[in-house]
Amino acid sequence: MSETIMSDEFPDRLSVDPNSPFYNADILSRDVGIRFKGVEKTNVEEYCISEGWVRVTAGNAKDRHGNPLTIKVHGPVEPYFRDKK
């Protein structure tokens, strides 16, 4: 039986939507936090480090499929694990 060692490196792009090709349950299970422009954000749906953007929810608005509406905002993105001291 081999053990999986978790890396402390983040993928370039990560999404919380299970239907997205950028969804990664193993990384999300470690309680990922996002600092955007130096401020911690709690409503991030997806991020891309290399392109410098995050998708954040737009209030309580929903699209026609019941998914939250998102807005893409550009700026420096810093993901981190909240479980690390």
Buried (B, 14 or more C-beta within 10 A) or exposed (E): EEEEEEEEEBBEBBBBBEEEEBBBEEBEEEEBBBEBEEEEBEEBBBBBBEEEBBBBBEEEEEEEEEEBEBEEBEEEBBBBBEEEE
